[in-house]
Each structure stands twice: as C-alpha cells, then as structure tokens.
Amino acid sequence: MEQLILVMARALVDHPDAARVVAREDGRGIVYELSVHPSDVGKVIGKQGRIAKALRTVASSAAVKSQQRVTIDIIS
C-alpha cells in the first residue's frame, strides 16, 4: 500500500525525491502519512481537495481486499 501511495504522489509533484510515506496504526486503522516538498503540497491536495480525495479513494479501494480501514494524512 505504501508503494501505491508513493507512486501516485510522485507522479503529481515537481520534487518526487522528497515524497515520503510512513505507516502507523491507531484507532482509525492504518494511517499513511504522506509528506512532500512544501511547494508541492497544493498539487497533492488539489482544488477543493479533489486530488487528495481521489488518493484516499484509490487507497481505500485497494484496502478492501484485506478488510482494513486506511486513511491518508498529507503533511508538509
């Protein structure tokens, strides 16, 4: 799952080497923290959060197979 999120994020940003994904587990399930270069945060979030929502939808759809709850937090 981390690789999927990383590949999608790197395709969107100008600084793909700065993209990082860290997984942790909490009460919400598995939380993936996506950090990108500060100038690329807007590109990952998109207008009105549309790209961030799409990233979360793809990750949630991929996690259905393993019956896990997945959340993506975007960190600058």
DSSP file (Angstrom, degrees, kcal/mol; ACC not computed):
  #  RESIDUE AA STRUCTURE BP1 BP2  ACC     N-H-->O    O-->H-N    N-H-->O    O-->H-N    TCO  KAPPA ALPHA  PHI   PSI    X-CA   Y-CA   Z-CA
    1    1 A M     >        0   0    0      0, 0.0     4,-2.3     0, 0.0     5,-0.2   0.000 360.0 360.0 360.0 -39.4    0.0    0.0    0.0
    2    2 A E  H  >  +     0   0    0      1,-0.2     4,-2.4     2,-0.2     5,-0.2   0.906 360.0  50.6 -60.2 -40.7    2.9    2.4    0.8
    3    3 A Q  H  > S+     0   0    0      2,-0.2     4,-2.6     1,-0.2    -1,-0.2   0.893 108.1  52.7 -65.0 -40.0    4.3    1.8   -2.7
    4    4 A L  H  > S+     0   0    0      2,-0.2     4,-2.1     1,-0.2    -2,-0.2   0.937 112.2  44.3 -60.7 -47.7    0.9    2.6   -4.3
    5    5 A I  H  X S+     0   0    0     -4,-2.3     4,-2.5     1,-0.2    -2,-0.2   0.900 113.9  51.0 -64.2 -41.3    0.6    5.9   -2.5
    6    6 A L  H  X S+     0   0    0     -4,-2.4     4,-2.6    -5,-0.2    -2,-0.2   0.903 109.4  49.3 -65.3 -42.0    4.2    6.8   -3.2
    7    7 A V  H  X S+     0   0    0     -4,-2.6     4,-1.4     2,-0.2    -1,-0.2   0.919 113.0  47.1 -64.1 -43.6    3.9    6.1   -6.9
    8    8 A M  H  X S+     0   0    0     -4,-2.1     4,-0.7    -5,-0.2    -2,-0.2   0.924 114.5  46.8 -64.5 -43.4    0.7    8.2   -7.2
    9    9 A A  H >X S+     0   0    0     -4,-2.5     4,-1.2     1,-0.2     3,-1.1   0.910 109.2  53.4 -66.7 -42.1    2.2   11.1   -5.2
   10   10 A R  H 3< S+     0   0    0     -4,-2.6    -1,-0.2     1,-0.3    -2,-0.2   0.808 103.8  57.6 -64.6 -28.2    5.5   11.1   -7.1
   11   11 A A  H 3< S+     0   0    0     -4,-1.4    -1,-0.3     1,-0.2    -2,-0.2   0.722 109.6  45.9 -71.9 -20.5    3.6   11.3  -10.4
   12   12 A L  H << S+     0   0    0     -3,-1.1    -2,-0.2    -4,-0.7    -1,-0.2   0.730 101.3  73.3 -93.3 -25.2    1.9   14.6   -9.2
   13   13 A V     <  -     0   0    0     -4,-1.2    27,-0.1     1,-0.1    28,-0.0  -0.446  67.0-137.5-101.2 164.2    4.8   16.6   -7.7
   14   14 A D  S    S+     0   0    0      1,-0.2     3,-0.1    -2,-0.1    -1,-0.1   0.702 104.0  47.5 -85.0 -23.8    7.8   18.5   -9.1
   15   15 A H    >   +     0   0    0      1,-0.1     3,-1.4    22,-0.1    22,-0.4  -0.703  64.9 167.4-117.8  76.2   10.1   17.1   -6.4
   16   16 A P  G >  S+     0   0    0      0, 0.0     3,-1.0     0, 0.0    -1,-0.1   0.769  72.2  63.3 -66.1 -24.7    9.5   13.4   -6.5
   17   17 A D  G 3  S+     0   0    0      1,-0.2    -7,-0.0    -3,-0.1    -2,-0.0   0.721  97.2  58.6 -71.0 -19.5   12.5   12.5   -4.4
   18   18 A A  G <  S+     0   0    0     -3,-1.4     2,-0.3    -8,-0.1    -1,-0.2   0.562  80.6 107.7 -86.1  -8.8   11.1   14.5   -1.4
   19   19 A A    <   +     0   0    0     -3,-1.0     2,-0.3    -4,-0.3    17,-0.2  -0.531  45.5 174.6 -75.0 133.4    7.9   12.4   -1.2
   20   20 A R  E     -A   35   0A   0     15,-2.5    15,-2.7    -2,-0.3     2,-0.4  -0.988  18.3-159.3-138.9 146.1    7.8   10.0    1.8
   21   21 A V  E     -A   34   0A   0     -2,-0.3     2,-0.4    13,-0.2    13,-0.2  -0.996   8.7-176.5-128.3 128.3    5.2    7.7    3.2
   22   22 A V  E     -A   33   0A   0     11,-1.8    11,-3.2    -2,-0.4     2,-0.4  -0.989  13.0-149.6-123.9 131.4    5.2    6.4    6.8
   23   23 A A  E     +A   32   0A   0     -2,-0.4     2,-0.3     9,-0.2     9,-0.2  -0.806  21.7 164.2-102.1 140.6    2.6    3.9    8.0
   24   24 A R  E     -A   31   0A   0      7,-2.1     7,-3.5    -2,-0.4     2,-0.4  -0.980  28.0-129.5-147.6 157.6    1.3    3.8   11.6
   25   25 A E  E     +A   30   0A   0     -2,-0.3     5,-0.2     5,-0.2     2,-0.2  -0.908  36.4 145.3-113.7 136.2   -1.6    2.2   13.3
   26   26 A D  E >   -A   29   0A   0      3,-2.6     3,-1.7    -2,-0.4    -2,-0.0  -0.717  65.8 -61.4-145.3-162.4   -4.1    3.9   15.6
   27   27 A G  T 3  S+     0   0    0      1,-0.3     3,-0.1    -2,-0.2    -2,-0.0   0.722 128.7  56.8 -63.8 -23.0   -7.8    3.8   16.5
   28   28 A R  T 3  S-     0   0    0      1,-0.3     2,-0.4    43,-0.0    -1,-0.3   0.540 116.7-109.0 -84.5  -7.0   -8.8    4.7   12.9
   29   29 A G  E <  S-A   26   0A   0     -3,-1.7    -3,-2.6    39,-0.1     2,-0.5  -0.925  76.3  -4.2 113.3-143.4   -6.9    1.8   11.4
   30   30 A I  E     -Ab  25  70A   0     39,-2.3    41,-2.1    -2,-0.4     2,-0.5  -0.779  65.9-161.1 -90.5 127.1   -3.8    2.2    9.4
   31   31 A V  E     -Ab  24  71A   0     -7,-3.5    -7,-2.1    -2,-0.5     2,-0.6  -0.938   2.2-159.0-111.0 122.7   -2.8    5.8    8.8
   32   32 A Y  E     -Ab  23  72A   0     39,-3.2    41,-2.6    -2,-0.5     2,-0.7  -0.905   7.5-152.9-101.9 120.5   -0.4    6.6    6.0
   33   33 A E  E     -Ab  22  73A   0    -11,-3.2   -11,-1.8    -2,-0.6     2,-0.6  -0.842   9.1-163.0 -96.7 112.5    1.4    9.9    6.5
   34   34 A L  E     -Ab  21  74A   0     39,-3.1    41,-3.5    -2,-0.7     2,-0.4  -0.852   7.6-174.3 -97.6 118.7    2.3   11.4    3.1
   35   35 A S  E     +Ab  20  75A   0    -15,-2.7   -15,-2.5    -2,-0.6     2,-0.3  -0.949   7.2 171.5-116.0 136.1    4.9   14.1    3.3
   36   36 A V        -     0   0    0     39,-1.3   -17,-0.1    -2,-0.4     5,-0.1  -0.814  45.6 -68.3-131.8 171.0    6.0   16.1    0.2
   37   37 A H    >>  -     0   0    0    -22,-0.4     3,-2.3    -2,-0.3     4,-0.5  -0.345  51.5-115.3 -58.4 140.8    8.1   19.1   -0.5
   38   38 A P  G >4 S+     0   0    0      0, 0.0     3,-0.7     0, 0.0     4,-0.3   0.799 115.6  54.6 -53.9 -31.6    6.4   22.3    0.8
   39   39 A S  G 34 S+     0   0    0      1,-0.2     4,-0.2     2,-0.1     3,-0.1   0.638 106.7  53.0 -77.8 -11.4    6.0   23.7   -2.6
   40   40 A D  G <> S+     0   0    0     -3,-2.3     4,-1.6     1,-0.1     3,-0.3   0.435  78.4  94.1-100.8  -1.4    4.2   20.5   -3.8
   41   41 A V  H <X S+     0   0    0     -3,-0.7     4,-2.1    -4,-0.5     5,-0.2   0.905  84.7  52.1 -60.0 -42.6    1.5   20.4   -1.1
   42   42 A G  H  > S+     0   0    0     -4,-0.3     4,-2.9     1,-0.2    -1,-0.2   0.841 106.7  53.6 -63.0 -33.9   -1.0   22.2   -3.2
   43   43 A K  H  4 S+     0   0    0     -3,-0.3    -1,-0.2     2,-0.2    -2,-0.2   0.850 110.6  46.1 -69.8 -34.1   -0.5   19.8   -6.1
   44   44 A V  H  < S+     0   0    0     -4,-1.6    -2,-0.2    -3,-0.2    -1,-0.2   0.832 118.4  41.8 -77.7 -32.8   -1.2   16.8   -3.9
   45   45 A I  H  < S-     0   0    0     -4,-2.1     7,-1.7    -5,-0.2     6,-0.8   0.916  95.3-169.2 -79.8 -44.6   -4.3   18.4   -2.3
   46   46 A G    ><  -     0   0    0     -4,-2.9     3,-1.7    -5,-0.2     2,-0.3  -0.033  40.9 -30.9  79.7 173.2   -5.7   19.9   -5.5
   47   47 A K  G >  S-     0   0    0      1,-0.3     3,-1.7     2,-0.2     4,-0.1  -0.498 133.9  -9.2 -68.1 126.4   -8.5   22.4   -5.9
   48   48 A Q  G 3  S-     0   0    0     -2,-0.3    -1,-0.3     1,-0.3    -2,-0.1   0.722 124.8 -68.9  55.2  25.4  -11.1   21.9   -3.1
   49   49 A G  G <> S+     0   0    0     -3,-1.7     4,-2.3    -7,-0.1    -1,-0.3   0.680  94.4 138.5  76.1  18.5   -9.2   18.7   -2.1
   50   50 A R  H <> S+     0   0    0     -3,-1.7     4,-2.0     2,-0.2    -4,-0.2   0.897  71.5  44.8 -66.8 -41.4  -10.2   16.7   -5.2
   51   51 A I  H  > S+     0   0    0     -6,-0.8     4,-2.5     2,-0.2    -5,-0.2   0.910 113.3  50.7 -70.6 -40.8   -6.8   15.1   -5.7
   52   52 A A  H  > S+     0   0    0     -7,-1.7     4,-2.3     1,-0.2    -2,-0.2   0.907 110.9  49.8 -61.2 -41.2   -6.4   14.2   -2.0
   53   53 A K  H  X S+     0   0    0     -4,-2.3     4,-2.2    -8,-0.3    -1,-0.2   0.896 110.0  50.4 -64.2 -40.0   -9.9   12.7   -2.1
   54   54 A A  H  X S+     0   0    0     -4,-2.0     4,-2.4     2,-0.2    -2,-0.2   0.905 109.3  51.0 -65.1 -41.4   -9.0   10.7   -5.2
   55   55 A L  H  X S+     0   0    0     -4,-2.5     4,-2.2     1,-0.2    -2,-0.2   0.924 112.0  47.5 -59.9 -44.1   -5.8    9.4   -3.5
   56   56 A R  H  X S+     0   0    0     -4,-2.3     4,-2.5     1,-0.2    -2,-0.2   0.872 110.6  52.1 -66.0 -37.1   -7.8    8.4   -0.4
   57   57 A T  H  X S+     0   0    0     -4,-2.2     4,-2.4     2,-0.2    -2,-0.2   0.922 110.7  46.8 -65.8 -44.5  -10.5    6.6   -2.6
   58   58 A V  H  X S+     0   0    0     -4,-2.4     4,-2.1     2,-0.2    -2,-0.2   0.919 114.2  47.9 -63.9 -43.4   -7.9    4.6   -4.5
   59   59 A A  H  X S+     0   0    0     -4,-2.2     4,-1.5    -5,-0.2    -2,-0.2   0.907 112.6  48.5 -65.3 -41.3   -6.1    3.6   -1.3
   60   60 A S  H  X S+     0   0    0     -4,-2.5     4,-0.8     1,-0.2    -1,-0.2   0.890 110.8  51.0 -65.9 -38.6   -9.4    2.6    0.4
   61   61 A S  H >< S+     0   0    0     -4,-2.4     3,-0.5     1,-0.2     4,-0.5   0.881 110.1  49.2 -65.9 -37.9  -10.4    0.6   -2.6
   62   62 A A  H 3< S+     0   0    0     -4,-2.1     3,-0.5     1,-0.2     4,-0.3   0.799 108.9  54.0 -70.0 -28.0   -7.1   -1.3   -2.6
   63   63 A A  H ><>S+     0   0    0     -4,-1.5     5,-1.7     1,-0.2     3,-0.5   0.606  86.5  81.3 -83.2 -12.1   -7.5   -2.0    1.1
   64   64 A V  G X<5S+     0   0    0     -4,-0.8     3,-1.1    -3,-0.5    -1,-0.2   0.874  85.1  60.7 -60.9 -36.7  -11.0   -3.6    0.8
   65   65 A K  G 3 5S+     0   0    0     -4,-0.5    -1,-0.2    -3,-0.5    -2,-0.2   0.866 111.2  38.0 -59.7 -37.8   -9.3   -6.8   -0.3
   66   66 A S  G < 5S-     0   0    0     -3,-0.5    -1,-0.3    -4,-0.3    -2,-0.2   0.356 110.0-123.4 -95.8   4.9   -7.5   -7.1    3.1
   67   67 A Q  T < 5 +     0   0    0     -3,-1.1     2,-0.3    -4,-0.4    -3,-0.2   0.894  62.7 140.0  54.3  47.5  -10.5   -5.7    5.0
   68   68 A Q      < -     0   0    0     -5,-1.7     2,-0.5    -8,-0.1    -1,-0.2  -0.860  54.6-125.1-116.5 153.3   -8.5   -2.8    6.5
   69   69 A R        -     0   0    0     -2,-0.3   -39,-2.3    -5,-0.0     2,-0.4  -0.879  32.8-167.3 -97.1 126.7   -9.5    0.8    7.2
   70   70 A V  E     -b   30   0A   0     -2,-0.5     2,-0.4   -41,-0.2   -39,-0.2  -0.932  11.7-178.3-122.6 137.6   -7.0    3.1    5.5
   71   71 A T  E     -b   31   0A   0    -41,-2.1   -39,-3.2    -2,-0.4     2,-0.5  -0.985  13.6-151.0-130.9 142.8   -6.5    6.9    6.0
   72   72 A I  E     -b   32   0A   0     -2,-0.4     2,-0.5   -41,-0.2   -39,-0.2  -0.972   9.2-167.8-116.1 122.6   -4.0    9.2    4.2
   73   73 A D  E     -b   33   0A   0    -41,-2.6   -39,-3.1    -2,-0.5     2,-0.6  -0.928  14.0-143.4-105.6 130.8   -2.8   12.3    6.1
   74   74 A I  E     -b   34   0A   0     -2,-0.5     2,-0.4   -41,-0.2   -39,-0.2  -0.851  20.3-175.2 -99.4 123.6   -0.9   14.8    4.0
   75   75 A I  E      b   35   0A   0    -41,-3.5   -39,-1.3    -2,-0.6    -2,-0.0  -0.946 360.0 360.0-120.9 135.4    1.9   16.5    5.8
   76   76 A S              0   0    0     -2,-0.4   -41,-0.1   -41,-0.2    -1,-0.1   0.463 360.0 360.0 -88.0 360.0    4.1   19.3    4.5
